[in-house]
Amino acid sequence: MRIGVVRESGAGERRVALTPNVVKSLAKAGFAVAVESGAGVAAGFADEAYVAEGATVMASRAEVFAACDVLAQVRMSGFGGCNDDLAAWRPGLVVLGMTDALTAPRDALERLASTGVTALAMELMPRITRAQSMDVLSSQATVAGYKAVLIAANHLGSMFPLMMTAAGTLPAARVFVIGAGVAGLQAIATAKRLGAIVSAYDVRPAAKDQVTSVGGRFVEMPVAADAAEDKGGYARVMGEAFYAAQRQFLADAMAGHDVVITTAAVPGARSPLLVTADAVRRLQRGGIVIDLAAERGGNCELTKADERVDAHGVTIVGPTNLAATVPHDASLMYARNVLAYLQHLASNGGANKDGVGNGRGLSFDRPVDKPDEILDATLVARGGSIVNSRVRERLERETAAAA
């Protein structure tokens, strides 16, 4: 089978779905790789690097589409990528990438399904031990959490570390991180490495040990542990009464900090509003809010996606797609996720004892008594229909609400 990789067409997207270092591993799994010329340049990977590892470089994306059996993308075309690509897709083609299928417009999902491709949504990877190596949300959130701290440091009018100088002592910056998922933990660790005093909050009490392990002080609001986390390990949607109490708690906890970084997100739903305008007013003048949930409406009441807002002497920044601003390392991690996923999908039902597939292709048919929770979670469309249960339930709810 041949895997195709094309230049990403989404605005500002600099990542590439496969990097030269995984080409040899894919060959061991029975795959050849075809790369559109220039596909990896923005991420720092020249055509020659792919060729050196055994890939074939093709002059145009149309050639890649025609030659490949599997197409690997970061953002699947039609979901922040080029809609024109879909006209070149054909039944039987397997396409994988991020789709935001739980929130994407209905017409985008229906247009994708109508091409007849088998579509695999990488962002729907379940949070289970077997799928950790395939988890693109975690790998890309690592980059976002790191970059959020650098953006905050760049905007803040003071330095992060405590400094004792001949001109006097400069106090350390105080950073408050909301959400201790992958992005939040990386933000805590990065801010700590820069010398800041870091505190953090998460709705899940179980996150306390993780926060302290990377150098943060955990700020805890009492809540029943089983109410705050779903079976997939993600934060659960809570009631409005809880969120109101949480907003007041956070306003008190944030008061006097120099930097606040928010990372709270709920899959398939609007980001919870956690930081009110009043809470922003209580930050140090000259303070910074970095809202990593901006793409889903933001955790801060004043956030505007991809804009800088100045209010009450505080700067609020709402960056989206931060992983694309560190394209080299973000691509390396994404490519390893894709490699692990393709190895799992190899026709013997996963990797063999050597860690690679048997090279006979990909399997999407399996006995009823042998379910594959990884495939079931990520398979969005096949044979002209939307087949993912979570996506179909979401569309049915929207249809019922509109009736």
C-alpha positions, 0 to 999 in steps of 0.5 A, a space after each residue: 500500500 502507498 501512503 500519500 502526504 501533501 502540503 497542508 492547505 489550511 490557513 497558517 498551517 505549517 505542519 506536515 503529517 509524516 516526517 522523513 524519520 517515520 518513512 523507514 518504519 512505514 516500509 517495515 509495516 509494508 507501506 510505501 510513501 509518496 510526498 508532494 514536493 514541498 510538503 514538509 518545507 514549512 516544518 523544516 523537512 526538505 524533499 531530499 530528506 524524504 527521498 533519502 529515507 526511501 519516499 517518492 516525491 511527486 510534483 503535484 498533489 493530484 499525482 499523490 491523490 491518484 497514486 496513494 491508497 492512504 492519505 495522511 493529513 494534519 487537517 483533513 481537507 474540507 475541515 480547515 483545508 482545501 475543499 477542492 481536494 475532495 473532488 479528486 478523492 475516490 471510493 476506497 481511499 483511506 484518509 486520516 487527519 483531524 476533523 473536529 467531527 464533534 463540532 464541524 458543520 453538518 454540510 462538511 461532514 456530509 460532503 466528506 461522506 459523499 466522496 466514498 472515502 474511509 475517513 478516520 478522525 485522529 482527534 477522536 482517539 480514545 484515552 486508553 492505554 493502548 492508544 497513548 502512542 496515537 493520541 494527537 490531541 495530547 502530542 499537539 497540546 504539549 506544544 501548545 502548553 509550552 508555547 503559551 508560556 513563551 507568549 505570556 513571557 513575551 507580552 509580560 512587562 517583567 521577567 519570570 525568575 526571581 533575580 537578585 541584582 546590584 540594582 535590587 531584587 526583582 520578584 518572580 512572576 506569579 503564574 496561574 494555570 487553569 486546567 491540568 491536562 496535557 497542555 496545562 501540565 506542560 505550561 506549569 512545567 515550562 513556567 517553572 523552568 523559567 523561574 515563575 511561582 506557579 499555581 494551578 487548578 483543575 476540576 479533577 481533584 486527582 490532578 493534584 499529584 500531577 500538578 505537584 510533580 511538575 513544580 506547581 501548587 495545586 489550588 483545590 475547589 472541593 468537588 466529587 471526583 466522579 462528577 468531574 471526569 468522564 470515562 474517557 479521562 476528559 473533563 465532564 460538562 457540569 451544571 451552570 450552578 457549579 460553573 457559577 461557583 467555580 467562576 467565583 472561586 477562580 476569581 479569588 484564586 487568580 487575584 494578584 497574579 501576573 499571568 493566567 493561562 487557561 486550557 479547559 476544554 470539553 470535547 464536542 462542546 463550547 469551552 466553559 466560561 471560567 474567567 469573568 471580566 471582573 476576575 480579569 480586573 483583579 489581576 495585577 495591572 500589566 498582567 496577561 491572560 493566555 486563553 488556549 480554549 479560544 477556538 471553542 469560544 474561550 475560557 475568558 469572557 473577554 477573549 477574541 480568537 486570534 486577537 489581542 484584547 486590552 482590558 482593565 490594564 490586562 492583555 488577553 490573548 486568544 491564540 488558536 492552532 499554536 502547534 502550527 507555530 512550532 511545526 518541526 517538533 509538532 510534526 515529529 510527534 504527529 507523524 509518530 502518532 500516525 505511524 502507531 495508528 497505521 501499525 494498529 490498523 494493519 490487517 492482522 488487527 494491530 502490530 506484530 511481536 516486532 511492533 509493526 504490521 504484517 504489510 497486507 494492508 489495513 483492516 476495517 472489517 472484524 468479527 462482531 465478537 472482536 470489537 476494536 475500540 480504537 477503530 470504532 472511536 475514530 472511524 467517521 465515514 465509510 461507504 458514503 455514510 457517516 458511521 461514527 456513533 458519537 457523530 451521528 448522535 450529535 447530528 440527530 440531537 441537532 436535527 431534533 432541536 431544529 424540529 
